[in-house]
Amino acid sequence: MDTPPPQTERTEPPTADDTAAFEAQLGRPPRGLRAIAHRCPCGLPDVVETAPRLPDGTPFPTTYYLTCPRAASAIGTLEANGVMKEMTERLGTDPELAAAYRAAHEDYLARRDAIEVLAGFPSAGGMPDRVKCLHVLVAHSLAAGPGVNPLGDEAIALLPEWWLKGPCVTAPGAGAGCGREATTETEKGA
């Protein structure tokens, strides 16, 4: 992608429109939703911040969760094409990349711990030693901004501009209301 999506202001607490968009994007109500960590250029949430524990007390270490079905589908294509394996191999041969990725891991933990400490739980996405989920790395990069998670930034650079077709979903009161409903399980992020 030539131009990554711009940074956006965090929204805490999420608005009713944000919650409606989340439900349309994922096909379920949010659990542990704390904030909108990043917005797609179309205005809808594309990354949410979740509590380290769900309302029932279950640990949920994935602080940043990608919700946009178009972005999620494009990231799934990268994963299917072996990008995670290639990135993991580079971590073993590039000490500078490995150090930057470890710093991203520390950033992720610090952000989660600022909400609530989950002692003994990993960060997410395979950090700091491997790449297990590009969705989490992209979500972290979008929420934290460029330069924090090098592999998340790389994955964003490989993605198409998922927002060009307008909003990914139409939800009552959500966004501009000019998108289309997510119709497949892939688009719903299931």
C-alpha positions in Angstrom: 0.0 0.0 0.0 1.4 3.4 -0.9 -0.2 5.3 2.0 -1.1 3.5 5.2 -4.3 4.6 7.0 -3.8 7.7 9.2 -3.6 7.6 12.9 -6.9 8.4 14.7 -7.8 9.4 18.1 -8.8 6.7 20.6 -12.5 6.8 21.6 -13.2 5.8 25.2 -15.9 4.8 25.9 -17.1 3.6 22.6 -20.3 5.2 21.3 -23.5 3.4 20.7 -22.7 3.7 16.9 -19.3 2.1 17.5 -20.9 -0.8 19.3 -23.5 -1.2 16.5 -20.6 -1.2 13.9 -18.7 -3.8 16.0 -21.8 -6.1 16.1 -22.3 -5.8 12.3 -18.6 -6.4 11.7 -18.2 -9.5 13.8 -21.8 -10.7 14.0 -21.9 -10.7 17.8 -22.0 -8.3 20.7 -18.6 -7.1 22.0 -17.1 -8.7 25.0 -14.8 -6.6 27.2 -14.9 -3.7 24.8 -13.1 -0.7 26.4 -12.3 1.7 23.5 -12.0 2.2 19.8 -8.2 2.1 19.3 -8.2 3.0 15.6 -10.7 4.0 13.0 -10.7 3.1 9.4 -10.6 6.0 7.0 -14.3 5.4 6.4 -14.9 6.3 10.0 -15.9 2.9 11.4 -13.9 1.1 14.0 -11.2 -1.2 12.6 -9.4 -1.9 15.9 -10.9 -2.2 19.3 -9.2 -2.3 22.7 -10.5 -5.0 25.0 -10.1 -5.5 28.7 -7.5 -8.0 29.8 -10.3 -9.9 31.5 -13.8 -10.5 30.0 -16.8 -9.6 32.2 -16.9 -13.2 33.6 -13.2 -12.9 34.7 -11.8 -15.0 31.9 -8.3 -13.8 30.9 -8.3 -12.2 27.4 -4.7 -11.2 26.6 -5.5 -9.8 23.1 -5.7 -6.1 24.0 -6.0 -5.0 20.3 -8.5 -6.8 18.2 -9.0 -6.1 14.5 -12.7 -5.8 13.6 -12.9 -4.8 10.0 -13.8 -7.8 7.9 -12.1 -6.5 4.7 -8.8 -5.9 6.5 -9.1 -9.2 8.2 -9.7 -11.0 4.9 -6.7 -9.3 3.3 -4.5 -10.3 6.3 -5.8 -13.9 6.0 -4.5 -13.9 2.5 -1.1 -12.8 3.6 -1.1 -15.5 6.2 -2.1 -18.1 3.7 0.7 -17.0 1.4 3.4 -17.8 4.0 4.2 -14.2 5.2 4.2 -15.3 8.9 6.7 -18.1 8.2 9.0 -15.8 6.3 8.8 -13.2 9.1 9.5 -15.8 11.8 12.6 -17.0 9.8 13.8 -13.4 9.6 13.5 -13.0 13.4 16.1 -15.8 13.7 18.6 -14.2 11.3 18.2 -10.4 11.8 19.2 -9.3 15.3 18.0 -5.7 14.7 14.5 -6.9 13.6 14.4 -9.3 16.6 15.3 -6.5 19.0 12.6 -4.2 17.5 10.0 -7.0 17.7 10.9 -7.7 21.3 10.4 -3.9 22.0 7.0 -4.2 20.3 6.2 -7.1 22.7 7.2 -5.0 25.7 5.1 -2.1 24.4 2.1 -4.4 24.0 2.5 -5.8 27.6 2.9 -2.2 29.0 -0.3 -1.1 27.3 -2.2 -4.1 28.6 -0.7 -3.8 32.1 -1.7 -0.2 32.2 -5.3 -1.5 32.1 -4.8 -4.6 34.2 -1.9 -6.9 34.8 -2.3 -10.4 33.5 0.7 -12.0 35.2 2.1 -15.0 33.3 0.2 -14.4 30.1 2.0 -13.8 26.8 1.5 -10.6 24.8 -0.2 -11.7 21.6 0.4 -12.6 18.0 3.4 -14.8 18.9 5.5 -12.0 20.2 8.4 -11.8 21.0 9.9 -14.9 19.3 7.7 -15.8 16.4 4.8 -14.6 14.3 1.6 -16.4 15.1 -1.1 -14.0 14.1 -0.7 -11.1 11.7 -4.2 -9.8 12.6 -2.9 -9.0 16.1 0.3 -7.4 14.8 -1.6 -5.2 12.4 -4.1 -4.2 15.1 -1.2 -3.3 17.4 0.5 -1.2 14.7 -2.7 0.6 13.9 -3.5 1.3 17.6 0.1 2.3 18.6 1.1 4.0 15.4 3.9 3.5 12.9 7.4 2.5 14.3 6.2 0.5 17.3 5.7 -2.9 15.8 8.0 -3.5 12.8 6.2 -6.7 11.6 2.8 -5.1 12.0 4.0 -2.2 10.0 5.4 -4.5 7.3 2.1 -6.4 7.1 0.1 -3.1 6.7 2.4 -2.1 3.9 1.5 -5.4 2.1 -2.2 -4.8 2.4 -4.5 -3.2 -0.1 -6.3 -0.1 0.9 -9.3 -1.9 2.3 -11.3 1.2 3.0 -11.5 2.4 -0.7 -14.9 0.8 -1.3 -16.4 2.6 1.7 -17.6 1.2 5.0 -17.3 -2.6 5.3 -20.8 -2.9 7.0 -24.0 -1.0 7.4 -25.2 -0.9 11.0 -28.1 1.1 12.3 -26.6 4.5 13.2 -23.0 3.3 12.4 -20.6 5.3 10.3 -21.8 6.9 7.1 -24.3 4.1 6.4 -23.2 3.7 2.8 -21.4 0.3 3.0 -22.7 -3.2 2.6 -23.5 -5.9 5.1 -20.9 -8.5 5.7 -22.4 -11.7 4.2 -19.8 -14.4 4.6 -18.2 -15.9 7.7 -14.8 -14.6 6.4 -16.2 -11.1 6.1 -17.8 -11.3 9.5 -14.4 -12.2 11.0 -15.7 -15.5 12.4 
